[in-house]
Amino acid sequence: MRHPIWKAAFCCLVLFLMALSAPALTLKGHVLLHDKTPVEGATVWLEQNRTVQKLATGKDGAFSFGDLKILPTDVVACKPGLCLAGKSGLPVGDMDFDLVLGPAGTVNIRVTDKDFKAVPGARIRTMIVCDEFGVAVEDLSDKGFPPLRANDKGEIAIDAVPAGGFVKLVVGHHQYADSSVAYLPVRDKRQDIQLYEGVPVRGRVKAQGKPLASARVSVFESGVGGQREVAFGITDPEGFYNARVESGGYMATARHPDYAAPVPVNVDASKAEGAVADLEMPVTRTITGKVLLPDGKPCPGSHISFSVNGAVCEECLTDSNGGFTLRVGAPKGVLLIGAPPGYRTADLPQVPVDLGEAPKAELPAMRLKELPVIKGKITVPADQGPVGKVLIESLDAEPPLRFLSDETGAFELRLGYQPEKNMITFRAEHALRLLRKDFKVNLDQTGEVELRLEPFEPDQGKRAPIPGRNNLSRLLGKAAPKIQCSDWFNSTPLDLDKLKGKVVVLTMWGGFDDSPFATNRINQLRALYDLFNGVAEDVAIVAIHDAGSDANEVAEYVRRFGLRFPVGKDADPFVTFVNYGVNFIPQTVLIDKKGMVQYDQVEGRLLELVKSLRLKGEG
């Protein structure tokens, strides 16, 4: 998990970060109109670690917050009649910036239950404005921010969104599971949001056998993309808490300023009566250390986490001196050093820790190295002609790394993040021919990589449906169902009949789906488009977006993901999705040049299947 400066994002797990030795920071600036006129009387809030400061600007529009630490920070400004403005990110030093207020628009929503009945009292818990800054509405409302609660008709008006902008929301209610909404634009039409009753998770938190008040209990999911909090509850004076989640399996832990967090416990919330998860705050131990840049200077803002059995228990950020102090509740675990972009640890980023009975441990200073630029040259057998474009893709790094060679086979692999291990396996595969080569790269190696692609037999077998995913086996070997879209982006309206003679890579997806599986698929499609563009005119990459989003929402997703291939918005009511029988996204199907569906299970072999269908041609 990384925290780019001033880039807003929901945290997968709420960070309770302790930068205890960091010197105080100052954030200051001015609230202005677009013409640089200072805004007097604007309210400015700053939040760090659920602690909120508030002030009002004077005639010069100035604001200043001091005594801050290196922690994820939200700064939000508003004045009645104007839109919100803000900055979110990780300050690692004093900062001076302006917040510009402009015309305001309104996002009108209505919150209902599964039967479309109004849910009075539903509230906006958090929101992100125009993908630029976060607003922790519940925390700021205690300091005068509008509470944004539903009236008796379930209606909420968010009336300070920048004109033409959009918001992302988390909507909650004490009787329902929280609901995340990926994109709501400013528009006249009211937008409905449904809440589901979910399953109660309750329990008690104790410390040294006594009830612990004001502890925050986090219920979260854990997966490839990290830990994502789905609900939380605050303990009462007797240590009891309540939360609601959708049916399923989760983990839970508790946070409190005076204690280290306990090792997360499993929560089985699959039954209607709910689950009980009691937690005991453990004996607190301390790990200290320092992270240095290659030149020996301190590295502030590095993310440090301590995990037990794969679940993150505690995390913190290095201070301006590169130091960190991490409180842990278990004697054994793994310390993960998260180097900033462009750097890696000199040794493996995962450091096993065993404190035994010791109350604290001081680790040797950890010096970072610059991530290497891996250069190489690809050749092909002499009888295969010029090299041309080659796709280079990691096979064992998450998220996958993808690069393209140039027409001569030369490539440079510039890693944007530190993989979890020093040895990475890549696959180099030719754009048009059945040639490829797997190779390993050691991040400590020097010199260029040289490899010759070799012929291989593609995996063209039909695979059984994956449990819990779409079963499209009924379509295989038959004419592809029609696609019907209300709007098209990057293209005039497309028809599969007019695409005959081309291999069609058709993907049903939704831009709101930010799961690792979905993100990987859309990035894979982008790579394939770049690989085939200008090289293979008989391959069409086409995506059909879920019909539940408005056209301007889909346009925003296309822009945000940098998609250059045709994207259609499915016609209401989900015409194309229903034609194909797609209930889970993303779903990719491959259609041959005759317009017949040939594959629906493409994981791990998409490029080789496309090439196989190309080579079969019309025959």
GUBA-386470 format. One record per residue (C-alpha): x, z, y negated. Coordinates in nm, 4 decimals, padded with zeros to 6 digits. Layout:
<rs>
R         px         pz         py
R          X          Z          Y
...
</rs>
This chain:
<rs>
R         px         pz         py
R    00.0000    00.0000    00.0000
R    00.1411   -00.1008   -00.3344
R    00.0296   -00.0281   -00.6890
R    00.1092   -00.3217   -00.9247
R    00.1300   -00.2064   -01.2847
R   -00.2054   -00.2386   -01.4581
R   -00.3798   -00.4224   -01.1743
R   -00.7125   -00.2595   -01.0866
R   -00.8050   -00.2027   -00.7242
R   -01.0077    00.0402   -00.5176
R   -00.7738    00.2708   -00.3238
R   -00.8221    00.2477    00.0545
R   -00.7782    00.6252    00.0710
R   -00.8103    00.8422   -00.2379
R   -00.4597    00.9455   -00.3395
R   -00.3921    01.3120   -00.3975
R   -00.0400    01.2632   -00.5258
R    00.1978    01.5369   -00.6294
R    00.4799    01.4210   -00.8593
R    00.5781    01.7796   -00.9328
R    00.9253    01.7237   -01.0758
R    00.8441    01.4222   -01.2930
R    00.8955    01.4511   -01.6678
R    00.5825    01.4041   -01.8752
R    00.4811    01.0523   -01.9763
R    00.2880    00.9313   -02.2802
R    00.0342    00.6473   -02.2954
R   -00.0722    00.5398   -02.6409
R   -00.2140    00.2441   -02.8273
R   -00.5038    00.1214   -03.0400
R   -00.8637    00.0213   -02.9833
R   -00.9266   -00.3042   -03.1676
R   -01.1759   -00.5826   -03.2169
R   -01.0771   -00.9412   -03.1324
R   -00.9708   -00.9979   -03.4948
R   -00.7331   -00.6971   -03.4697
R   -00.9618   -00.4748   -03.6795
R   -00.9173   -00.1085   -03.5713
R   -01.2233    00.0504   -03.4104
R   -01.3018    00.3945   -03.5489
R   -01.5053    00.6371   -03.3391
R   -01.4420    00.4693   -03.0024
R   -01.4326    00.7063   -02.7060
R   -01.1275    00.6786   -02.4804
R   -01.1015    00.8434   -02.1378
R   -00.7928    00.8772   -01.9196
R   -00.8075    00.9831   -01.5561
R   -00.5271    01.0834   -01.3221
R   -00.5939    01.2399   -00.9833
R   -00.9586    01.3150   -01.0809
R   -00.8417    01.5003   -01.3934
R   -01.0019    01.3511   -01.7051
R   -00.8896    01.3620   -02.0684
R   -01.1057    01.2382   -02.3560
R   -01.0557    01.1656   -02.7250
R   -01.2115    00.9705   -03.0147
R   -01.0209    00.7188   -03.2255
R   -00.9732    00.7687   -03.5979
R   -00.9767    00.5102   -03.8772
R   -00.6636    00.3427   -03.7406
R   -00.8167    00.3104   -03.3906
R   -00.5208    00.4937   -03.2365
R   -00.5209    00.6961   -02.9155
R   -00.2461    00.8920   -02.7408
R   -00.2370    01.0850   -02.4117
R    00.0626    01.2998   -02.3212
R    00.1807    01.5285   -02.0421
R    00.1114    01.2613   -01.7785
R    00.2741    01.2056   -01.4398
R    00.3561    00.8966   -01.2360
R    00.0142    00.8642   -01.0767
R   -00.2494    00.5888   -01.0480
R   -00.4147    00.5929   -01.3914
R   -00.7360    00.4577   -01.5436
R   -00.7797    00.4282   -01.9215
R   -01.1295    00.3304   -02.0419
R   -01.2577    00.2783   -02.3968
R   -01.6053    00.2075   -02.5314
R   -01.8241    00.2215   -02.8394
R   -02.2023    00.1669   -02.8476
R   -02.2872   -00.1989   -02.8993
R   -01.9531   -00.3220   -02.7700
R   -01.8187   -00.3834   -02.4202
R   -01.5924   -00.1597   -02.2169
R   -01.2186   -00.2199   -02.2240
R   -00.9484   -00.0589   -02.0153
R   -00.6230   -00.0614   -01.8217
R   -00.5572    00.0566   -01.4667
R   -00.2335    00.0891   -01.2799
R    00.0774    00.2954   -01.2227
R    00.2746    00.3919   -01.5345
R    00.6388    00.4661   -01.4553
R    00.7387    00.5248   -01.8179
R    00.5919    00.5683   -02.1641
R    00.3589    00.2805   -02.2551
R    00.2033    00.1398   -02.5723
R   -00.0843   -00.1077   -02.5421
R   -00.4041   -00.2203   -02.7142
R   -00.7602   -00.2164   -02.5794
R   -00.9803   -00.4915   -02.7239
R   -01.3578   -00.4443   -02.7490
R   -01.5863   -00.7451   -02.7708
R   -01.9453   -00.8573   -02.7154
R   -02.1295   -00.6703   -02.4410
R   -02.3550   -00.8026   -02.1670
R   -02.5789   -00.6216   -01.9200
R   -02.5823   -00.6096   -01.5418
R   -02.9304   -00.5054   -01.4260
R   -02.9690   -00.3772   -01.0716
R   -03.2439   -00.2227   -00.8637
R   -03.1523    00.0081   -00.5765
R   -03.3805    00.0005   -00.2718
R   -03.3855    00.1278    00.0841
R   -03.3980   -00.0970    00.3916
R   -03.7752   -00.1389    00.3394
R   -03.7153   -00.2542   -00.0204
R   -03.8650    00.0651   -00.1666
R   -03.7061    00.2012   -00.4851
R   -03.4439    00.4759   -00.4526
R   -03.4735    00.6981   -00.7638
R   -03.1635    00.8984   -00.8459
R   -02.9179    00.6528   -00.6919
R   -02.5971    00.6474   -00.8944
R   -02.2962    00.4305   -00.9639
R   -02.0024    00.6270   -00.8246
R   -01.7198    00.3916   -00.9234
R   -01.6863    00.0411   -01.0628
R   -01.4199   -00.2174   -01.1376
R   -01.4735   -00.4323   -01.4477
R   -01.3697   -00.8001   -01.4345
R   -01.0986   -00.7155   -01.1785
R   -00.9024   -00.5593   -01.4652
R   -00.9672   -00.1854   -01.4701
R   -01.1452    00.0844   -01.2747
R   -01.4045    00.3310   -01.3983
R   -01.4615    00.6477   -01.1933
R   -01.8135    00.6928   -01.3294
R   -01.8862    01.0210   -01.1522
R   -01.5710    01.1869   -01.2806
R   -01.5989    01.0477   -01.6346
R   -01.9684    01.1378   -01.6670
R   -01.8727    01.5062   -01.6941
R   -01.6809    01.4048   -02.0067
R   -01.9591    01.2080   -02.1737
R   -01.9512    00.8707   -01.9960
R   -02.3055    00.7400   -01.9265
R   -02.4029    00.8694   -01.5792
R   -02.5592    00.5355   -01.4657
R   -02.8396    00.6783   -01.2488
R   -03.1468    00.4949   -01.1230
R   -03.4851    00.5688   -01.2828
R   -03.8093    00.6174   -01.0895
R   -03.8188    00.2419   -01.0226
R   -03.4667    00.2436   -00.8814
R   -03.3369    00.0514   -01.1837
R   -02.9955    00.0889   -01.3461
R   -02.8779   -00.1024   -01.6545
R   -02.5005   -00.1330   -01.6925
R   -02.5035   -00.2449   -02.0538
R   -02.1374   -00.2455   -02.1618
R   -01.9912   -00.5179   -01.9388
R   -01.7908   -00.7872   -02.1230
R   -02.0159   -01.0872   -02.1935
R   -01.9668   -01.3402   -01.9152
R   -01.7909   -01.0813   -01.7000
R   -01.8694   -00.9067   -01.3733
R   -01.8390   -00.5705   -01.2000
R   -01.7740   -00.4356   -00.8521
R   -01.9634   -00.1204   -00.7622
R   -01.9915    00.1638   -00.5184
R   -02.3502    00.2916   -00.5198
R   -02.4414    00.6270   -00.3677
R   -02.7255    00.8724   -00.3067
R   -02.7250    01.2051   -00.1236
R   -02.9690    01.0738    00.1402
R   -02.7914    00.7428    00.2044
R   -02.4544    00.6021    00.2997
R   -02.2530    00.4597    00.0107
R   -02.2836    00.0855   -00.0451
R   -02.0026   -00.1337   -00.1848
R   -02.1023   -00.4385   -00.3897
R   -01.8289   -00.6999   -00.4267
R   -01.9461   -00.8992   -00.7293
R   -02.2251   -00.8617   -00.9857
R   -02.2115   -01.0940   -01.2895
R   -02.3732   -01.0487   -01.6293
R   -02.7012   -01.2431   -01.6170
R   -03.0694   -01.2089   -01.6997
R   -03.1849   -01.1928   -01.3392
R   -03.2108   -00.8452   -01.1867
R   -03.0009   -00.7954   -00.8749
R   -03.1117   -00.5785   -00.5825
R   -02.8831   -00.3480   -00.3860
R   -02.9908   -00.1924   -00.0566
R   -02.8898    00.1508    00.0712
R   -02.9133    00.2591    00.4333
R   -02.9813    00.6123    00.5501
R   -02.6714    00.6277    00.7650
R   -02.5575    00.9232    00.9732
R   -02.4784    01.2726    00.8386
R   -02.1273    01.4107    00.8724
R   -02.1052    01.7809    00.7993
R   -01.8764    02.0706    00.8649
R   -01.6785    02.3569    00.7203
R   -01.3305    02.3844    00.5749
R   -01.1297    02.7054    00.6092
R   -00.7863    02.8254    00.5057
R   -00.6284    03.1134    00.6954
R   -00.9666    03.1726    00.8546
R   -01.1521    03.2051    00.5237
R   -01.3991    02.9539    00.3684
R   -01.2361    02.7199    00.1199
R   -01.4353    02.6013   -00.1829
R   -01.3759    02.2829   -00.3852
R   -01.1942    02.1001   -00.1063
R   -01.2566    01.7265   -00.0929
R   -01.3319    01.6037    00.2584
R   -01.2565    01.2345    00.3042
R   -01.4219    01.0348    00.5834
R   -01.2320    00.7112    00.6399
R   -01.1748    00.4115    00.8626
R   -00.8276    00.3221    00.9819
R   -00.7160   -00.0315    01.0653
R   -00.4617   -00.3062    01.0070
R   -00.5286   -00.3024    00.6352
R   -00.4676    00.0728    00.6052
R   -00.7129    00.3570    00.5546
R   -01.0383    00.2970    00.3691
R   -01.2445    00.5908    00.2511
R   -01.6138    00.5337    00.3258
R   -01.7567    00.8695    00.2116
R   -01.6532    01.2089    00.0822
R   -01.7975    01.5545    00.0265
R   -01.6942    01.8585   -00.1804
R   -01.7078    02.1996   -00.0132
R   -01.9329    02.4701   -00.1579
R   -01.8271    02.8359   -00.2068
R   -01.8805    02.8937    00.1671
R   -01.6649    02.5977    00.2633
R   -01.9496    02.3707    00.3784
R   -01.9684    01.9995    00.2974
R   -02.1994    01.7049    00.3673
R   -02.1442    01.3288    00.3624
R   -02.3246    01.0224    00.4987
R   -02.1784    00.7164    00.6669
R   -02.3016    00.4151    00.8603
R   -02.3081    00.4615    01.2364
R   -01.9626    00.4324    01.3932
R   -01.6303    00.6019    01.4565
R   -01.4231    00.7516    01.1737
R   -01.1578    01.0073    01.0895
R   -01.1735    01.2977    00.8453
R   -00.9314    01.5132    00.6543
R   -00.9496    01.7571    00.3615
R   -00.7574    01.7802    00.0338
R   -00.7070    02.0794   -00.1911
R   -00.4529    02.1446   -00.4706
R   -00.3250    02.4622   -00.3007
R   -00.2772    02.3285    00.0536
R   -00.1324    02.0416    00.2515
R   -00.3900    01.8254    00.4252
R   -00.4654    01.8863    00.7931
R   -00.4000    01.6180    01.0522
R   -00.7069    01.3872    01.0474
R   -00.9647    01.4523    01.3188
R   -01.1815    01.1956    01.4960
R   -01.5464    01.1762    01.3915
R   -01.8058    01.0231    01.6249
R   -02.0931    00.9301    01.3940
R   -02.2659    00.7007    01.6423
R   -02.5672    00.9257    01.7058
R   -02.8633    00.9754    01.4751
R   -02.8179    01.3522    01.4586
R   -02.4760    01.2992    01.3040
R   -02.1403    01.4630    01.3600
R   -01.9714    01.7951    01.2878
R   -01.6104    01.7950    01.1731
R   -01.4663    02.1385    01.0957
R   -01.1219    02.1488    00.9365
R   -00.8584    02.4203    00.9040
R   -00.6006    02.3889    00.6261
R   -00.2550    02.4187    00.7870
R    00.0616    02.6023    00.6925
R    00.2227    02.4027    00.4120
R    00.5721    02.2593    00.4597
R    00.7720    02.0638    00.2039
R    00.9830    01.7491    00.2311
R    01.1966    01.6445   -00.0645
R    01.4160    01.3414   -00.1165
R    01.5225    01.0669   -00.3515
R    01.4962    00.6858   -00.3554
R    01.7651    00.4856   -00.5354
R    01.7939    00.1214   -00.6378
R    02.0847   -00.0917   -00.5083
R    02.2946   -00.0019   -00.8149
R    02.2397    00.3694   -00.7544
R    01.9883    00.4141   -01.0354
R    01.6618    00.6029   -00.9649
R    01.3665    00.4064   -00.8299
R    01.0491    00.5505   -00.9845
R    00.7067    00.4687   -00.8410
R    00.8048    00.4139   -00.4763
R    00.5200    00.5031   -00.2450
R    00.6058    00.7712    00.0123
R    00.3668    00.8659    00.2917
R    00.3672    01.1027    00.5888
R    00.1651    01.0053    00.8949
R    00.0816    01.1677    01.2267
R   -00.0292    00.9502    01.5178
R   -00.0656    00.6555    01.2823
R   -00.2978    00.8316    01.0346
R   -00.1716    00.8991    00.6820
R   -00.1884    01.2717    00.6032
R   -00.0106    01.2959    00.2688
R    00.1376    01.0550    00.0169
R    00.3131    01.0665   -00.3167
R    00.5141    00.8567   -00.5611
R    00.8734    00.8985   -00.6676
R    00.9193    01.0295   -01.0199
R    01.1324    00.8835   -01.3005
R    01.4416    01.0343   -01.1339
R    01.3554    00.8671   -00.8027
R    01.2731    01.2046   -00.6487
R    00.9700    01.3070   -00.4481
R    00.8172    01.6264   -00.3179
R    00.5743    01.5845   -00.0313
R    00.3687    01.8686    00.1133
R    00.2847    01.8225    00.4816
R    00.0707    02.0159    00.7251
R    00.2410    01.9211    01.0529
R    00.6012    01.9818    01.1641
R    00.6347    01.6355    01.3262
R    00.5466    01.2978    01.1827
R    00.6781    00.9748    01.0364
R    00.7852    00.9309    00.6757
R    00.7210    00.5769    00.5464
R    00.9203    00.4589    00.2460
R    00.7294    00.1947    00.0514
R    00.9850   -00.0045   -00.1444
R    00.8651   -00.1829   -00.4616
R    00.8239   -00.5633   -00.4558
R    01.1535   -00.7437   -00.4070
R    01.3262   -00.4521   -00.2335
R    01.3599   -00.2986    00.1112
R    01.5122    00.0166    00.2542
R    01.8715   -00.0069    00.3720
R    01.7604    00.1270    00.7100
R    01.4201    00.1131    00.8783
R    01.1381    00.2155    00.6433
R    00.9966    00.4580    00.9014
R    01.1871    00.7855    00.9238
R    01.0955    01.0259    01.2088
R    01.0677    01.3854    01.0827
R    01.0740    01.7070    01.2881
R    01.0773    02.0211    01.0748
R    01.0478    02.2592    01.3687
R    00.9910    02.6053    01.2238
R    01.1606    02.5262    00.8939
R    00.9352    02.5549    00.5868
R    01.1110    02.2701    00.4067
R    01.3579    01.9881    00.4490
R    01.5686    01.7891    00.2031
R    01.6418    01.4329    00.3121
R    01.9555    01.2396    00.2155
R    01.9099    00.9942   -00.0711
R    01.7672    00.6616    00.0483
R    01.9174    00.3558   -00.1212
R    01.7207    00.0316   -00.1411
R    01.8470   -00.3232   -00.0919
R    01.7149   -00.6460   -00.2334
R    01.4981   -00.8436    00.0059
R    01.6965   -01.1415    00.1318
R    01.6144   -01.5038    00.0609
R    01.6294   -01.6707    00.4010
R    01.7392   -02.0326    00.3753
R    01.7356   -02.2826    00.6555
R    01.7264   -02.6401    00.7744
R    01.4894   -02.7885    01.0325
R    01.5647   -03.0995    01.2356
R    01.3692   -03.2937    01.4978
R    01.4773   -03.5030    01.7985
R    01.6241   -03.8365    01.6944
R    01.3327   -04.0359    01.8387
R    01.0781   -03.8446    01.6269
R    01.1639   -04.0016    01.2925
R    01.1913   -03.8098    00.9595
R    01.1277   -03.4364    00.9605
R    00.8497   -03.4185    00.6995
R    00.6543   -03.1017    00.6229
R    00.6821   -02.8027    00.8558
R    00.4712   -02.4839    00.8492
R    00.6733   -02.1658    00.8991
R    00.4611   -01.8647    00.9928
R    00.5469   -01.5098    01.1002
R    00.4138   -01.4021    01.4391
R    00.4663   -01.0254    01.4185
R    00.4408   -00.9233    01.0520
R    00.1243   -00.7894    00.8874
R    00.0015   -00.9505    00.6752
R    00.1402   -01.2806    00.8103
R    00.4009   -01.4630    00.6037
R    00.3614   -01.8405    00.5568
R    00.5918   -02.0963    00.3983
R    00.6270   -02.4756    00.3932
R    00.9491   -02.6704    00.4242
R    01.0129   -02.9697    00.2029
R    01.0062   -03.3276    00.3322
R    01.3677   -03.2995    00.4499
R    01.3073   -02.9830    00.6544
R    01.4842   -02.7505    00.4103
R    01.3156   -02.4166    00.3452
R    01.3557   -02.0861    00.1654
R    01.1692   -01.7754    00.2851
R    01.1221   -01.5352   -00.0041
R    00.9639   -01.2172    00.1260
R    00.7252   -01.0445   -00.1122
R    00.7122   -00.7141    00.0741
R    00.9161   -00.5152    00.3235
R    00.8065   -00.5681    00.6842
R    00.7896   -00.2646    00.9099
R    01.0908   -00.3838    01.1106
R    01.4129   -00.5675    01.0350
R    01.3686   -00.8349    01.3026
R    01.0829   -01.0811    01.2392
R    00.9718   -01.3634    01.4664
R    00.8708   -01.6879    01.2974
R    00.7245   -02.0099    01.4298
R    00.8158   -02.3430    01.2701
R    00.5585   -02.6120    01.3558
R    00.5507   -02.9767    01.2516
R    00.2578   -03.0912    01.0396
R    00.1715   -03.3997    01.2466
R    00.3559   -03.3974    01.5773
R    00.3520   -03.1587    01.8732
R    00.6889   -03.0107    01.7833
R    00.7712   -02.6492    01.7114
R    01.0271   -02.3751    01.7552
R    01.0064   -01.9956    01.7538
R    01.3005   -01.8145    01.5984
R    01.3945   -01.4639    01.4941
R    01.5313   -01.3530    01.1590
R    01.7248   -01.0333    01.1055
R    01.6852   -00.9154    00.7469
R    02.0494   -00.8066    00.7517
R    02.1834   -01.1467    00.8534
R    02.3642   -01.3825    00.6192
R    02.4055   -01.7581    00.6254
R    02.1509   -02.0337    00.6808
R    01.9142   -02.0684    00.9732
R    01.9394   -02.3962    01.1598
R    01.6807   -02.4967    01.4180
R    01.5630   -02.8070    01.5984
R    01.1950   -02.8468    01.6765
R    01.1063   -02.9105    02.0398
R    00.8064   -03.0749    02.2100
R    00.5388   -02.8375    02.3428
R    00.2092   -02.8575    02.5265
R   -00.0807   -02.7434    02.3057
R   -00.3233   -02.4790    02.4248
R   -00.6435   -02.6850    02.4424
R   -00.8362   -02.4626    02.6829
R   -01.1869   -02.3413    02.6088
R   -01.1998   -01.9658    02.5587
R   -01.4745   -01.7205    02.6370
R   -01.6720   -01.5743    02.3444
R   -01.5261   -01.2592    02.1920
R   -01.7565   -00.9558    02.2314
R   -01.9025   -00.8545    01.8964
R   -01.8337   -01.1943    01.7382
R   -02.0269   -01.5217    01.7270
R   -02.1056   -01.7017    02.0524
R   -02.1052   -02.0720    01.9656
R   -02.0390   -02.2006    02.3176
R   -02.3755   -02.3823    02.3133
R   -02.2376   -02.6161    02.0439
R   -01.9226   -02.7255    02.2272
R   -01.9164   -03.0910    02.3184
R   -02.2270   -03.1646    02.1132
R   -02.2857   -03.3270    01.7774
R   -02.2024   -03.0874    01.4948
R   -02.5117   -02.9402    01.3265
R   -02.5699   -03.0544    00.9715
R   -02.4289   -02.8711    00.6747
R   -02.6524   -02.8251    00.3723
R   -02.5307   -02.6707    00.0495
R   -02.6916   -02.6075   -00.2886
R   -02.3631   -02.6256   -00.4806
R   -02.0186   -02.7738   -00.4244
R   -01.6804   -02.6822   -00.5699
R   -01.3661   -02.8980   -00.5714
R   -01.5771   -03.1826   -00.4318
R   -01.8846   -03.3975   -00.4622
R   -02.1547   -03.3072   -00.2035
R   -02.0256   -03.3593    00.1513
R   -02.2057   -03.4758    00.4636
R   -02.0578   -03.4547    00.8136
R   -02.1725   -03.8081    00.8918
R   -01.9554   -03.9320    00.6069
R   -01.6609   -03.7318    00.7417
R   -01.6591   -03.9076    01.0786
R   -01.3168   -04.0477    01.1443
R   -01.1646   -03.7197    01.0297
R   -01.0905   -03.3942    01.2085
R   -01.2987   -03.1367    01.0212
R   -01.1851   -02.7747    00.9961
R   -01.5172   -02.6124    00.9041
R   -01.5165   -02.2445    00.8113
R   -01.8147   -02.0223    00.7273
R   -01.6976   -01.7338    00.5100
R   -01.7729   -01.4981    00.2208
R   -01.5439   -01.4236   -00.0706
R   -01.6690   -01.0638   -00.0754
R   -01.5138   -01.0037    00.2698
R   -01.1732   -00.8529    00.1966
R   -01.0946   -00.7456    00.5536
R   -00.7447   -00.8334    00.6826
R   -00.8994   -01.0805    00.9312
R   -01.0897   -01.2623    00.6573
R   -00.8009   -01.2591    00.4111
R   -00.5672   -01.3991    00.6748
R   -00.8077   -01.6804    00.7611
R   -00.8544   -01.7949    00.4014
R   -00.4767   -01.7838    00.3452
R   -00.4293   -01.9840    00.6658
R   -00.6716   -02.2489    00.5389
R   -00.4851   -02.2686    00.2098
R   -00.1593   -02.3221    00.3995
R   -00.3137   -02.5949    00.6183
R   -00.4531   -02.7733    00.3137
R   -00.1096   -02.7723    00.1496
R    00.0472   -02.8858    00.4780
R   -00.1840   -03.1853    00.5288
R   -00.2450   -03.2791    00.1657
R   -00.0942   -03.6216    00.1019
R    00.0305   -03.6401    00.4614
R   -00.2771   -03.6660    00.6855
R   -00.5815   -03.8311    00.5320
R   -00.7764   -03.7850    00.8575
R   -00.8007   -03.4036    00.8269
R   -01.0690   -03.2359    00.6124
R   -01.0586   -02.8638    00.5303
R   -01.4124   -02.7535    00.4340
R   -01.5527   -02.4041    00.3717
R   -01.9191   -02.3031    00.3507
R   -01.9813   -01.9821    00.1563
R   -02.2555   -01.7351    00.2448
R   -02.5868   -01.8151    00.0692
R   -02.6341   -01.4580   -00.0538
R   -02.4008   -01.5127   -00.3494
R   -02.4905   -01.6992   -00.6664
R   -02.3089   -02.0192   -00.7576
R   -02.1095   -01.8495   -01.0334
R   -01.9996   -01.5813   -00.7862
R   -01.8742   -01.8463   -00.5435
R   -01.6964   -02.0240   -00.8290
R   -01.5201   -01.6966   -00.9098
R   -01.4102   -01.6531   -00.5469
R   -01.2783   -02.0098   -00.5390
R   -01.0787   -01.9429   -00.8546
R   -00.9552   -01.6022   -00.7412
R   -00.8314   -01.7246   -00.4026
R   -00.6810   -02.0393   -00.5518
R   -00.8756   -02.2721   -00.3209
R   -00.8276   -02.6451   -00.3747
R   -01.0213   -02.7780   -00.0760
R   -01.4000   -02.8426   -00.0801
R   -01.6190   -02.5314   -00.0815
R   -01.9971   -02.5411   -00.0541
R   -02.2495   -02.2647   -00.1165
R   -02.4893   -02.2551    00.1783
R   -02.8460   -02.3542    00.0959
R   -03.1101   -02.0804    00.1052
R   -03.2072   -01.9290    00.3363
R   -02.8629   -01.9532    00.5056
R   -02.9393   -02.3032    00.6359
R   -02.5911   -02.3960    00.7603
R   -02.5169   -02.0495    00.8975
R   -02.8420   -02.0593    01.0957
R   -02.7752   -02.4154    01.2170
R   -02.4471   -02.2998    01.3683
R   -02.5651   -01.9537    01.4752
R   -02.3109   -01.7695    01.2607
R   -02.3768   -01.3981    01.2112
R   -02.0184   -01.2798    01.1637
R   -01.7680   -01.4223    00.9190
R   -01.5242   -01.5795    00.8923
R   -01.6023   -01.8359    01.1631
R   -01.4042   -02.1585    01.2026
R   -01.5160   -02.4531    01.4164
R   -01.3230   -02.7739    01.4793
R   -01.5105   -03.1037    01.4760
R   -01.3455   -03.4136    01.6182
R   -01.3420   -03.7609    01.4635
R   -01.6664   -03.8539    01.6400
R   -01.8485   -03.5589    01.4819
R   -01.8534   -03.3460    01.7990
R   -01.7842   -02.9706    01.7996
R   -01.4784   -02.9103    02.0164
R   -01.3546   -02.5569    01.9437
R   -01.4911   -02.2315    01.8052
R   -01.2141   -01.9933    01.9193
R   -00.9090   -02.0937    01.7178
R   -00.7191   -01.7685    01.6692
R   -00.3445   -01.8162    01.7159
R   -00.3653   -02.1935    01.7722
R   -00.5477   -02.3540    01.4799
R   -00.2709   -02.5958    01.3768
R   -00.1981   -02.7193    01.7289
R   -00.5690   -02.7775    01.7952
R   -00.6071   -02.9825    01.4765
R   -00.3085   -03.1959    01.5750
R   -00.4420   -03.2411    01.9279
R   -00.7734   -03.3702    01.7933
R   -00.5913   -03.6034    01.5534
R   -00.3867   -03.7523    01.8363
R   -00.6981   -03.8096    02.0507
R   -00.8359   -04.0210    01.7665
R   -01.1512   -04.2135    01.8377
R   -01.0893   -04.2400    02.2103
</rs>
